[in-house]
């Protein structure tokens, strides 16, 4: 599957950089939650972290509504 953020108007690079940034921050938040023993929060952050990784790797596209103001 090819990521659906490769468009012709140059926004693809911005989207890739934003997803990478979100994933980086999620990794940091996961570490904080883990240190504090917030197991459920850690789990939810980990799921978001994995989702961002899947988007980066092209295993999952962005939201169907991406680019429509959502």
VEXLO-207248 format. One record per residue (C-alpha): residue number from 0; y, z, x negated. Coordinates in steps of 0.25 Angstrom, whole numbers, plus 5000, padded with zeros to 4 digits. Example, Ala and Ser with C-alpha at 12.3 -4.5 7.8 and 13.67 -1.06 7.14 Angstrom:
VEXLO-207248
> 0, 4982, 5031, 4951;
> 1, 4996, 5029, 4945;
***
This chain:
VEXLO-207248
> 0, 5000, 5000, 5000;
> 1, 5014, 4996, 4995;
> 2, 5025, 5007, 4997;
> 3, 5034, 5002, 5008;
> 4, 5047, 5006, 5000;
> 5, 5047, 4993, 4992;
> 6, 5058, 4986, 4999;
> 7, 5067, 4975, 4995;
> 8, 5080, 4982, 4996;
> 9, 5078, 4991, 4984;
> 10, 5076, 5004, 4991;
> 11, 5061, 5004, 4986;
> 12, 5065, 5011, 4973;
> 13, 5074, 5021, 4980;
> 14, 5062, 5025, 4990;
> 15, 5052, 5026, 4978;
> 16, 5062, 5035, 4970;
> 17, 5064, 5043, 4983;
> 18, 5050, 5045, 4985;
> 19, 5047, 5049, 4971;
> 20, 5059, 5059, 4972;
> 21, 5053, 5065, 4985;
> 22, 5039, 5066, 4978;
> 23, 5045, 5073, 4966;
> 24, 5052, 5083, 4974;
> 25, 5040, 5086, 4983;
> 26, 5032, 5089, 4970;
> 27, 5043, 5099, 4966;
> 28, 5043, 5105, 4980;
> 29, 5028, 5106, 4980;
> 30, 5028, 5114, 4967;
> 31, 5038, 5124, 4973;
> 32, 5030, 5125, 4986;
> 33, 5017, 5128, 4978;
> 34, 5024, 5138, 4969;
> 35, 5029, 5145, 4982;
> 36, 5015, 5145, 4988;
> 37, 5020, 5137, 5000;
> 38, 5006, 5130, 5002;
> 39, 5009, 5123, 5015;
> 40, 5023, 5118, 5010;
> 41, 5016, 5114, 4997;
> 42, 5006, 5106, 5005;
> 43, 5016, 5098, 5013;
> 44, 5025, 5095, 5001;
> 45, 5012, 5090, 4994;
> 46, 5009, 5081, 5005;
> 47, 5023, 5075, 5005;
> 48, 5022, 5074, 4989;
> 49, 5009, 5066, 4991;
> 50, 5015, 5057, 5002;
> 51, 5027, 5054, 4992;
> 52, 5016, 5050, 4982;
> 53, 5009, 5041, 4991;
> 54, 5022, 5034, 4994;
> 55, 5025, 5032, 4980;
> 56, 5011, 5027, 4977;
> 57, 5012, 5017, 4988;
> 58, 5000, 5024, 4996;
> 59, 5010, 5027, 5008;
> 60, 5022, 5020, 5013;
> 61, 5035, 5026, 5017;
> 62, 5037, 5030, 5031;
> 63, 5036, 5019, 5041;
> 64, 5050, 5021, 5045;
> 65, 5056, 5021, 5031;
> 66, 5068, 5013, 5030;
> 67, 5072, 5015, 5045;
> 68, 5080, 5027, 5043;
> 69, 5069, 5038, 5043;
***
